[in-house]
């Protein structure tokens, strides 16, 4: 029995506080329910618009995979560029010696013409 008296006394105390502030329990409960509905709507909005930790980790993993793929492609391009550079230098060397040979022949021809007076 003493438990029921304490519960009733606490309830009476709460009612007297609400009545003192000009609100009855039903009005206060409807205000709490409206606030709870607002909080639920805000929480639903947050859950729908914001990223979860799992989403962030999934995107991070995808980015790591893409970065690794790009690194592999860059490495392949570097190898190709080195091969092209070697080929370019080889061809440039060949052209230089051709030009050098042509210049030697031209200088020789000019020397012959100037020496023998043709």
mmCIF file of the C-alpha atoms, coordinates in Angstrom:
data_MODEL
# 
_entry.id   MODEL 
# 
loop_
_atom_site.group_PDB 
_atom_site.id 
_atom_site.type_symbol 
_atom_site.label_atom_id 
_atom_site.label_alt_id 
_atom_site.label_comp_id 
_atom_site.label_asym_id 
_atom_site.label_entity_id 
_atom_site.label_seq_id 
_atom_site.pdbx_PDB_ins_code 
_atom_site.Cartn_x 
_atom_site.Cartn_y 
_atom_site.Cartn_z 
_atom_site.occupancy 
_atom_site.B_iso_or_equiv 
_atom_site.pdbx_formal_charge 
_atom_site.auth_seq_id 
_atom_site.auth_comp_id 
_atom_site.auth_asym_id 
_atom_site.auth_atom_id 
_atom_site.pdbx_PDB_model_num 
ATOM 1   C CA . UNK A 1 1   ? 0.000  0.000  0.000    1.00 0.00 ? 1   UNK A CA 1 
ATOM 2   C CA . UNK A 1 2   ? 2.663  2.595  0.717    1.00 0.00 ? 2   UNK A CA 1 
ATOM 3   C CA . UNK A 1 3   ? 3.878  2.323  -2.870   1.00 0.00 ? 3   UNK A CA 1 
ATOM 4   C CA . UNK A 1 4   ? 0.530  3.336  -4.262   1.00 0.00 ? 4   UNK A CA 1 
ATOM 5   C CA . UNK A 1 5   ? 0.362  6.332  -1.968   1.00 0.00 ? 5   UNK A CA 1 
ATOM 6   C CA . UNK A 1 6   ? 3.782  7.507  -3.125   1.00 0.00 ? 6   UNK A CA 1 
ATOM 7   C CA . UNK A 1 7   ? 2.803  7.085  -6.766   1.00 0.00 ? 7   UNK A CA 1 
ATOM 8   C CA . UNK A 1 8   ? -0.420 8.946  -6.201   1.00 0.00 ? 8   UNK A CA 1 
ATOM 9   C CA . UNK A 1 9   ? 1.375  11.640 -4.265   1.00 0.00 ? 9   UNK A CA 1 
ATOM 10  C CA . UNK A 1 10  ? 3.926  12.058 -7.071   1.00 0.00 ? 10  UNK A CA 1 
ATOM 11  C CA . UNK A 1 11  ? 1.138  12.216 -9.634   1.00 0.00 ? 11  UNK A CA 1 
ATOM 12  C CA . UNK A 1 12  ? -0.761 14.760 -7.575   1.00 0.00 ? 12  UNK A CA 1 
ATOM 13  C CA . UNK A 1 13  ? 2.444  16.767 -7.222   1.00 0.00 ? 13  UNK A CA 1 
ATOM 14  C CA . UNK A 1 14  ? 2.981  16.730 -11.017  1.00 0.00 ? 14  UNK A CA 1 
ATOM 15  C CA . UNK A 1 15  ? -0.643 17.734 -11.605  1.00 0.00 ? 15  UNK A CA 1 
ATOM 16  C CA . UNK A 1 16  ? -0.358 20.584 -9.191   1.00 0.00 ? 16  UNK A CA 1 
ATOM 17  C CA . UNK A 1 17  ? 2.814  21.820 -10.914  1.00 0.00 ? 17  UNK A CA 1 
ATOM 18  C CA . UNK A 1 18  ? 1.139  21.735 -14.344  1.00 0.00 ? 18  UNK A CA 1 
ATOM 19  C CA . UNK A 1 19  ? -1.980 23.405 -13.011  1.00 0.00 ? 19  UNK A CA 1 
ATOM 20  C CA . UNK A 1 20  ? 0.179  26.012 -11.333  1.00 0.00 ? 20  UNK A CA 1 
ATOM 21  C CA . UNK A 1 21  ? 1.742  26.944 -14.693  1.00 0.00 ? 21  UNK A CA 1 
ATOM 22  C CA . UNK A 1 22  ? -1.604 27.011 -16.371  1.00 0.00 ? 22  UNK A CA 1 
ATOM 23  C CA . UNK A 1 23  ? -1.253 23.677 -18.207  1.00 0.00 ? 23  UNK A CA 1 
ATOM 24  C CA . UNK A 1 24  ? -3.050 20.458 -17.563  1.00 0.00 ? 24  UNK A CA 1 
ATOM 25  C CA . UNK A 1 25  ? -1.485 17.076 -18.247  1.00 0.00 ? 25  UNK A CA 1 
ATOM 26  C CA . UNK A 1 26  ? -3.392 16.537 -21.515  1.00 0.00 ? 26  UNK A CA 1 
ATOM 27  C CA . UNK A 1 27  ? -2.179 19.844 -22.952  1.00 0.00 ? 27  UNK A CA 1 
ATOM 28  C CA . UNK A 1 28  ? 1.358  19.122 -21.860  1.00 0.00 ? 28  UNK A CA 1 
ATOM 29  C CA . UNK A 1 29  ? 1.218  15.593 -23.344  1.00 0.00 ? 29  UNK A CA 1 
ATOM 30  C CA . UNK A 1 30  ? -0.080 16.887 -26.675  1.00 0.00 ? 30  UNK A CA 1 
ATOM 31  C CA . UNK A 1 31  ? 2.788  19.411 -26.727  1.00 0.00 ? 31  UNK A CA 1 
ATOM 32  C CA . UNK A 1 32  ? 5.271  16.624 -25.984  1.00 0.00 ? 32  UNK A CA 1 
ATOM 33  C CA . UNK A 1 33  ? 3.730  14.478 -28.747  1.00 0.00 ? 33  UNK A CA 1 
ATOM 34  C CA . UNK A 1 34  ? 4.033  17.362 -31.229  1.00 0.00 ? 34  UNK A CA 1 
ATOM 35  C CA . UNK A 1 35  ? 7.655  17.898 -30.218  1.00 0.00 ? 35  UNK A CA 1 
ATOM 36  C CA . UNK A 1 36  ? 8.317  14.169 -30.555  1.00 0.00 ? 36  UNK A CA 1 
ATOM 37  C CA . UNK A 1 37  ? 6.814  14.168 -34.060  1.00 0.00 ? 37  UNK A CA 1 
ATOM 38  C CA . UNK A 1 38  ? 9.052  17.100 -34.963  1.00 0.00 ? 38  UNK A CA 1 
ATOM 39  C CA . UNK A 1 39  ? 12.116 15.293 -33.605  1.00 0.00 ? 39  UNK A CA 1 
ATOM 40  C CA . UNK A 1 40  ? 11.188 12.151 -35.568  1.00 0.00 ? 40  UNK A CA 1 
ATOM 41  C CA . UNK A 1 41  ? 10.835 14.187 -38.770  1.00 0.00 ? 41  UNK A CA 1 
ATOM 42  C CA . UNK A 1 42  ? 14.211 15.852 -38.172  1.00 0.00 ? 42  UNK A CA 1 
ATOM 43  C CA . UNK A 1 43  ? 15.829 12.496 -37.472  1.00 0.00 ? 43  UNK A CA 1 
ATOM 44  C CA . UNK A 1 44  ? 14.372 11.026 -40.670  1.00 0.00 ? 44  UNK A CA 1 
ATOM 45  C CA . UNK A 1 45  ? 15.720 14.007 -42.607  1.00 0.00 ? 45  UNK A CA 1 
ATOM 46  C CA . UNK A 1 46  ? 19.174 13.570 -41.068  1.00 0.00 ? 46  UNK A CA 1 
ATOM 47  C CA . UNK A 1 47  ? 19.213 9.849  -41.820  1.00 0.00 ? 47  UNK A CA 1 
ATOM 48  C CA . UNK A 1 48  ? 18.170 10.408 -45.437  1.00 0.00 ? 48  UNK A CA 1 
ATOM 49  C CA . UNK A 1 49  ? 20.587 13.254 -46.209  1.00 0.00 ? 49  UNK A CA 1 
ATOM 50  C CA . UNK A 1 50  ? 23.722 12.534 -44.257  1.00 0.00 ? 50  UNK A CA 1 
ATOM 51  C CA . UNK A 1 51  ? 26.379 9.907  -44.787  1.00 0.00 ? 51  UNK A CA 1 
ATOM 52  C CA . UNK A 1 52  ? 26.768 7.035  -42.386  1.00 0.00 ? 52  UNK A CA 1 
ATOM 53  C CA . UNK A 1 53  ? 30.108 5.662  -41.287  1.00 0.00 ? 53  UNK A CA 1 
ATOM 54  C CA . UNK A 1 54  ? 29.570 2.560  -43.442  1.00 0.00 ? 54  UNK A CA 1 
ATOM 55  C CA . UNK A 1 55  ? 28.790 4.707  -46.503  1.00 0.00 ? 55  UNK A CA 1 
ATOM 56  C CA . UNK A 1 56  ? 31.919 6.752  -45.924  1.00 0.00 ? 56  UNK A CA 1 
ATOM 57  C CA . UNK A 1 57  ? 34.050 3.635  -45.580  1.00 0.00 ? 57  UNK A CA 1 
ATOM 58  C CA . UNK A 1 58  ? 32.577 2.154  -48.785  1.00 0.00 ? 58  UNK A CA 1 
ATOM 59  C CA . UNK A 1 59  ? 33.357 5.317  -50.735  1.00 0.00 ? 59  UNK A CA 1 
ATOM 60  C CA . UNK A 1 60  ? 36.826 5.424  -49.221  1.00 0.00 ? 60  UNK A CA 1 
ATOM 61  C CA . UNK A 1 61  ? 37.452 1.835  -50.323  1.00 0.00 ? 61  UNK A CA 1 
ATOM 62  C CA . UNK A 1 62  ? 36.223 2.617  -53.846  1.00 0.00 ? 62  UNK A CA 1 
ATOM 63  C CA . UNK A 1 63  ? 38.528 5.631  -54.005  1.00 0.00 ? 63  UNK A CA 1 
ATOM 64  C CA . UNK A 1 64  ? 41.485 3.538  -52.870  1.00 0.00 ? 64  UNK A CA 1 
ATOM 65  C CA . UNK A 1 65  ? 40.776 1.008  -55.631  1.00 0.00 ? 65  UNK A CA 1 
ATOM 66  C CA . UNK A 1 66  ? 40.463 3.750  -58.249  1.00 0.00 ? 66  UNK A CA 1 
ATOM 67  C CA . UNK A 1 67  ? 43.658 5.429  -57.061  1.00 0.00 ? 67  UNK A CA 1 
ATOM 68  C CA . UNK A 1 68  ? 45.520 2.139  -57.289  1.00 0.00 ? 68  UNK A CA 1 
ATOM 69  C CA . UNK A 1 69  ? 44.186 1.597  -60.825  1.00 0.00 ? 69  UNK A CA 1 
ATOM 70  C CA . UNK A 1 70  ? 45.339 5.099  -61.781  1.00 0.00 ? 70  UNK A CA 1 
ATOM 71  C CA . UNK A 1 71  ? 48.777 4.425  -60.327  1.00 0.00 ? 71  UNK A CA 1 
ATOM 72  C CA . UNK A 1 72  ? 49.051 1.279  -62.449  1.00 0.00 ? 72  UNK A CA 1 
ATOM 73  C CA . UNK A 1 73  ? 48.017 3.215  -65.554  1.00 0.00 ? 73  UNK A CA 1 
ATOM 74  C CA . UNK A 1 74  ? 50.569 5.933  -64.780  1.00 0.00 ? 74  UNK A CA 1 
ATOM 75  C CA . UNK A 1 75  ? 53.277 3.290  -64.388  1.00 0.00 ? 75  UNK A CA 1 
ATOM 76  C CA . UNK A 1 76  ? 52.319 1.793  -67.780  1.00 0.00 ? 76  UNK A CA 1 
ATOM 77  C CA . UNK A 1 77  ? 52.401 5.249  -69.374  1.00 0.00 ? 77  UNK A CA 1 
ATOM 78  C CA . UNK A 1 78  ? 55.832 5.905  -67.900  1.00 0.00 ? 78  UNK A CA 1 
ATOM 79  C CA . UNK A 1 79  ? 57.148 2.683  -69.423  1.00 0.00 ? 79  UNK A CA 1 
ATOM 80  C CA . UNK A 1 80  ? 55.630 3.626  -72.789  1.00 0.00 ? 80  UNK A CA 1 
ATOM 81  C CA . UNK A 1 81  ? 57.099 7.134  -72.566  1.00 0.00 ? 81  UNK A CA 1 
ATOM 82  C CA . UNK A 1 82  ? 60.540 5.755  -71.761  1.00 0.00 ? 82  UNK A CA 1 
ATOM 83  C CA . UNK A 1 83  ? 60.325 3.496  -74.802  1.00 0.00 ? 83  UNK A CA 1 
ATOM 84  C CA . UNK A 1 84  ? 59.207 6.412  -76.979  1.00 0.00 ? 84  UNK A CA 1 
ATOM 85  C CA . UNK A 1 85  ? 61.965 8.603  -75.561  1.00 0.00 ? 85  UNK A CA 1 
ATOM 86  C CA . UNK A 1 86  ? 64.588 5.954  -76.342  1.00 0.00 ? 86  UNK A CA 1 
ATOM 87  C CA . UNK A 1 87  ? 63.229 5.613  -79.886  1.00 0.00 ? 87  UNK A CA 1 
ATOM 88  C CA . UNK A 1 88  ? 63.205 9.396  -80.297  1.00 0.00 ? 88  UNK A CA 1 
ATOM 89  C CA . UNK A 1 89  ? 66.825 9.710  -79.158  1.00 0.00 ? 89  UNK A CA 1 
ATOM 90  C CA . UNK A 1 90  ? 67.856 6.885  -81.456  1.00 0.00 ? 90  UNK A CA 1 
ATOM 91  C CA . UNK A 1 91  ? 66.169 8.529  -84.447  1.00 0.00 ? 91  UNK A CA 1 
ATOM 92  C CA . UNK A 1 92  ? 67.570 11.938 -83.514  1.00 0.00 ? 92  UNK A CA 1 
ATOM 93  C CA . UNK A 1 93  ? 71.069 10.459 -83.353  1.00 0.00 ? 93  UNK A CA 1 
ATOM 94  C CA . UNK A 1 94  ? 70.564 8.833  -86.769  1.00 0.00 ? 94  UNK A CA 1 
ATOM 95  C CA . UNK A 1 95  ? 69.374 12.123 -88.287  1.00 0.00 ? 95  UNK A CA 1 
ATOM 96  C CA . UNK A 1 96  ? 72.298 14.006 -86.725  1.00 0.00 ? 96  UNK A CA 1 
ATOM 97  C CA . UNK A 1 97  ? 74.822 11.658 -88.321  1.00 0.00 ? 97  UNK A CA 1 
ATOM 98  C CA . UNK A 1 98  ? 73.038 11.896 -91.685  1.00 0.00 ? 98  UNK A CA 1 
ATOM 99  C CA . UNK A 1 99  ? 73.232 15.679 -91.490  1.00 0.00 ? 99  UNK A CA 1 
ATOM 100 C CA . UNK A 1 100 ? 76.861 15.474 -90.433  1.00 0.00 ? 100 UNK A CA 1 
ATOM 101 C CA . UNK A 1 101 ? 77.617 13.228 -93.401  1.00 0.00 ? 101 UNK A CA 1 
ATOM 102 C CA . UNK A 1 102 ? 75.841 15.586 -95.782  1.00 0.00 ? 102 UNK A CA 1 
ATOM 103 C CA . UNK A 1 103 ? 77.744 18.568 -94.341  1.00 0.00 ? 103 UNK A CA 1 
ATOM 104 C CA . UNK A 1 104 ? 81.083 16.736 -94.801  1.00 0.00 ? 104 UNK A CA 1 
ATOM 105 C CA . UNK A 1 105 ? 80.248 15.969 -98.435  1.00 0.00 ? 105 UNK A CA 1 
ATOM 106 C CA . UNK A 1 106 ? 79.139 19.562 -99.014  1.00 0.00 ? 106 UNK A CA 1 
ATOM 107 C CA . UNK A 1 107 ? 82.286 21.002 -97.423  1.00 0.00 ? 107 UNK A CA 1 
ATOM 108 C CA . UNK A 1 108 ? 84.400 18.606 -99.492  1.00 0.00 ? 108 UNK A CA 1 
ATOM 109 C CA . UNK A 1 109 ? 82.624 19.639 -102.687 1.00 0.00 ? 109 UNK A CA 1 
ATOM 110 C CA . UNK A 1 110 ? 83.082 23.334 -101.888 1.00 0.00 ? 110 UNK A CA 1 
ATOM 111 C CA . UNK A 1 111 ? 86.755 22.701 -101.114 1.00 0.00 ? 111 UNK A CA 1 
ATOM 112 C CA . UNK A 1 112 ? 87.259 20.892 -104.435 1.00 0.00 ? 112 UNK A CA 1 
ATOM 113 C CA . UNK A 1 113 ? 85.507 23.612 -106.345 1.00 0.00 ? 113 UNK A CA 1 
ATOM 114 C CA . UNK A 1 114 ? 87.491 26.365 -104.680 1.00 0.00 ? 114 UNK A CA 1 
ATOM 115 C CA . UNK A 1 115 ? 90.826 24.515 -105.012 1.00 0.00 ? 115 UNK A CA 1 
ATOM 116 C CA . UNK A 1 116 ? 90.547 23.431 -108.620 1.00 0.00 ? 116 UNK A CA 1 
ATOM 117 C CA . UNK A 1 117 ? 88.492 26.357 -109.775 1.00 0.00 ? 117 UNK A CA 1 
ATOM 118 C CA . UNK A 1 118 ? 85.615 24.739 -111.504 1.00 0.00 ? 118 UNK A CA 1 
# 
